[in-house]
Amino acid sequence: MSVEKLVEHLARIGDPRCAGKVEHRLIDILVIAVCAVIACAESWGDIALYGRNKLNWLRTFLSLANGIPSHDTFRRVFMLIDPEAFEAGFAAWAGSLMAGFEHEVVAIDGKTIRRSFYRRRDQSRAKDALLFVKQRFVSD
């Protein structure tokens, strides 16, 4: 199933957070965010709402020991992760979706979530980190 592949590819991203202060696994946060954005989430609040609404389904492949992270947790985590590592993991997952298809081209319609950056410092890093994909289409 493609969700398990998503977990596998995003699990390679290093967790930059302080170990003693972590309530939610990084992989849980990343997978919920990707699934939510594919389902048209446009804000951190939308991502958290998606997680709460899909909790039973998400628990079939994520541990979610402390439930769904808050919208602030999603924002903080995406400010901290390495955008290049996230992009590489996401691209590897998207590439794995091609297995078994005749066509070799997948067109990806990219976007970044509005206000996905921290306004005071390191704006470009956080803005680049988050989710450049909303929909994917197979090209002829």
ABEGO torsion letter per residue (X at the ends): XAAAAAAAAAAABBBABBAAABABBAAAAAAAAAAAAAAGBABAAAAAAAAAAAAAAAAAABAGAAEBBBAAAAAAAAAABBAAAAAAAAAAAAAAAABGBABABBBBBBBBBBGABBAABGAAAAAAABGABABBBBBX
